[in-house]
Amino acid sequence: MQGWSGFIAAFVVFFLSHALPVRPPVKPWLVARLGARGFTWLYSALSVAVLIWLIVAAGRAPFVPLWPAPEGLRHIALTAMLGVCLILALALGRPNPFSFGGLHDDRFDPAHPGILRWMRHPLLVALALWAGVHVLVNGDLAHVILFGAFAAFATLGGRMITRRKRREMGALHDRLRAETRTAPYRLAPSSGTALRLVAGLLLYGVLIALHGPAHGINPLP
């Protein structure tokens, strides 16, 4: 499908693929058959695949300009995307009992919270930041709808997950959160944190290098 029909179809599939697998009747059934790790990997792979389809569909939708994107916004976007890559590197694969997608949440140590000291939902923060800057630098209707919806999804999704986690965890949620915020702060990063920061910088470089070949737009000024 091409044009607006393909874009709408990709949008519907994207939100269904994110909403249905985590519904209470569906997720336990899948986890029982795939295991917690298998469910996380399958859900992540499906999310990435549908996201790629959606971005491609937005590029093929009819171009309806809304505003011109000033050249100076590229500097803002590049700075924001560095933050996105570092947040992802610090958050992925770490226990996070406050949000979705955390591995081995039972191993979470509030005395060493890492990035969770500052944000409960780092993956959603990264998504909102990525989407927000892309709304600014893409002034056409399809991309504004695409990235605007992602920004809203990330913002509202964080609030919904917080409410659900508080309901599921009870007093434990607030106790862990309080201990996380008051944990001793270490100025020098650990070796694991340093490696994650390096990985974030490498991811940033890879995304810049691939942006032109993948989307036909050089992100550098």
C-alpha positions, 0 to 999 in steps of 0.5 A: 500500500502506498500514500495515506492508506499505507501510512494509516495501516502502519499506524494501526498495526503499530499501536495494536502491536504495542497494546495487545501483547501487554494486555492482562489476558494476553501477556501472561499467556505469552510469558507462560509459553515464551518465558519472560526473556523470550517475551521481552525479545519478541516484543522488542523485535516486533516493535522495531520491525513495525516502527521501521515500517511506520517510518518508511510509510511516513516517507512515502505519504503525500508531502504536505508542508506545514512549516519550513525547518530552520537550519539552526534546528539541526544543532538542537536535534543533534544535541538532543539525539546525543542525550537519547543515545546516552539514555538508551545505553544507560537504561537498556538491559538493566532492572527497572521495577518502575517501568516496562521491559526491565530485566531481572527486576527482582535484582534491582538495588535502590542503593545503586539506581543508575539513571533511575535516580532521575527518571522512572521511565528512561526508555519513554523519556528517550522516545519522547525526546527523539520524537519531539526534536523530529517534529521540529525538524520535519515540517510536513504533515505525515511526519508531524503526525508520526512524531507528534503521536510518539511524543504523546504516546511516550508522555501519557504512557509513562503516567499510565505505567506509573499508575499500574505499577503502583497498583501492582506493587503497592507500598513497595513502589513508593518505598523503592522510589524514595530509596532510589532518590536518596541513594548516595551519589557517586561522582566517578562512574563505575566501569560498567557505567563508563562502558555504557556511556562509550556504547551510547557514543558509538550508537550516536555515531552509527545513527549519524552515519546511517541517517543519510543512506537510510533516509536520504537526509544528512543530519549534520549541518 
